[in-house]
Amino acid sequence: MSAPRRTGTSRRRSHGAAEGEQHDERWMASYMDMVTVLMCMFIVLFAMSSVDADKFRALSNSLATGFGQEVSESTDASAGVVVPVELRSDEPVEPTPLELAKRELDELLGVRARIDAGLAAQGLQQAVAYDIDERGLTIRLVGAETYFEGNRVDLSPKAVSVLGVVGGVLATITHEVRVEGHADPRGSSGPFATDWELASGRATQVVRFFVEQTGIAAARAGSVGYGSARPVTTGDDLASIALNRRVDIVVVSSQPEEIRSMVDDLHDQLESGAASGGAAAATQVGG
């Protein structure tokens, strides 16, 4: 008696076993996402290893766009990420006292350069002297006889030319302008009672010219007469006496006292550096 045939059953079991051995390939999608993220991370690390601000910003914005974030021109280079809009600070950074002093000195030097250029164009650059200290910029009209007749307060034609240039420049800035009159203690103040009246009258005439002829606002202009109480030199020679007969036009610094003192120091350093450079150049030429 022959054994029963099991061929069909065996085939069915073998076919079932083959079907059970098929693998689920859905894990590959997660694997590919992980590989993509790792690739992006290594690209960022490579970019950070050689810092280039423009390339780093472009890369950050590109990655931000790729991940659906808002593109930003502001980046935090230390962290290597795009700074979100809501976390950005639009508050301006307060300048340091030294920065304020440098700005003030630059502005005063700019005013001086413009005045000097205007006077040079008319051949009058030798008619004034300049000084920068804690008060601001002083434009000195040296030798009162150049600008006024003897013991008079009327402006001479040369004074009108010089003050026209000076006032035209000062009308474009916002600083206070103070005109200070000074007299020679050895001279006669007649027909004025004292040197104060003479010095005050000359300073007032300059202020009037500035306001009426050059457009300087009256609210920021003023005059004062010191008579012979504040000489710049005590010498007895004619040059020293002429130096004390003067009118000073002061462009008053608007900065606090701390900043003004730093302006004076910075200007002294600048002048010392220029003097040292000139002496070195003269030595080289002489050698």
C-alpha positions, 0 to 999 in steps of 0.5 A: 500500500503506497504512502499518501501524497503530500505534494500539494500541502508541502507546496502550500507551506513552502509558498506561505513560508516564502511570503512570510520572509518578505521584508518591510522597507518603510524604514528606509525613508527614516534612514534617508531623512537621518542621512540628509540631516547629518549631511546638513550638519556636516556642511554647517560645521565645515562652513564654520571651520573657515569663517567667511561672513558673506558665505556663512550668511548665504548658507544660513539663509539657504538652510533657513529657506530649506527648512521653511524658516524666514530668511533673515539678514541678521545672523548670530555668527557665534551660534551659527544660526539665523536670528528669528525676527522676534528675537532681534534687538533694534535698539541702537548701541550707545556710543562710548564717551571716547567715540563721542569725543572723536565724533565731536573732534571730527565735526569741529575739524570739519568746520575748520577745514571748510572755513579755511578752504573758503578763506583760501579761495579769497586769499584770506587764510592768514587773516585768522587763527584756530584753536580747539580745546574743551570749549570747542573751536575758536576762530581768532580774528587777530589784530583788531586794526585789521578788522576795525579802525582805531578805537572804533567798532565799525567793521572794515571791508576786510572784516566783512570779507572774512566774516562773510566766509566764517558766518556762511559756514557757521550758519550750516551747523547747530552749535552755539556761536559766542563772540568774545571781544578783547582789548589791549590793556596798554592802549587807549579806549577813547571815545569809550569809557573803558576797554569793556565798552570797546571790546563789547561793541566790537563783539556785538558788531560781529554778532549783528553781521552774522545774524543779519548778513549770513543767516545764523539764528539769533537764538544760538548767537551771543556776544560778550566783552572781556575788555583787557582782562583776558590777554593771551600773552603778557609780552611787551612787543608789538606782536604781543600787543596786537595779539591781545587786540582780538575778537574770538569766535567760539563754536561752543561744543554741546557735549558734557564736560567729560566729553569736552575734556577728552576732545581737548586731549585728543586734539593735543595728541593729534597736534603732537603727532603732526608735529612729530611727523613734520620734525621727522620729515625735516630730519630725513630731508636734512640728512 
